[in-house]
């Protein structure tokens, strides 16, 4: 009597999808926030963090920017959007392909020196 047939081999494990996150591009020069600090805000000693939601294209350039959480001062929020639009990012990838219209939140901090 022949032995029973061997069970079929188990299926291969599912393929891992390799993903990377949206991040600032360390090889690009980034704008200096102090260059965009509104003069009126400096005079009035306004400080804060504007959290700006940015969406980037496949080259890491900002396509859209909007205030996600304000600093408490409209002038700083507007300046934060200007800064955010100038940032250079490394776009996220899925299996090595850059993702278009990827979004993330960037805190833009306005802090006066000597405070």
Residue, then its C-alpha position, 0 to 999 in steps of 0.5 A: x500500500x503506497x503512503x498518502x500523498x504529501x500535503x500541499x506546501x503552505x502558500x507564500x507569505x503576503x508580500x510586504x509593501x514598503x512605505x516611506x513617510x512624508x518628511x522634510x528633504x534634508x538635502x534642500x535649503x529650507x526657508x528661515x522662519x525669522x525672515x517671515x516674522x511679521x514686523x507688527x507681530x515682533x513689535x507686539x511680541x506675538x509668538x506662537x506655533x502655526x500648524x500648517x497642513x501641506x500636500x505635496x506632489x511627487x517631487x516634494x513640492x508643496x501644492x496646497x497649504x492651509x492652517x490646521x491649527x492657528x497660533x492665536x495670531x492671524x498674522x503669524x498664521x499667514x506668515x506660517x503658510x508662506x513659510x510652509x509653501x516654500x518648504x521642500x519635502x521628500x514625498x512618501x513612497x509606496x514600493x519605491x513610487x512617489x505618492x502624489x498629493x500626500x499630506x502632513x502637518x508642519x509646525x511653524x514656530x514663531x519665537x522672539x529672541x531673548x524671550 
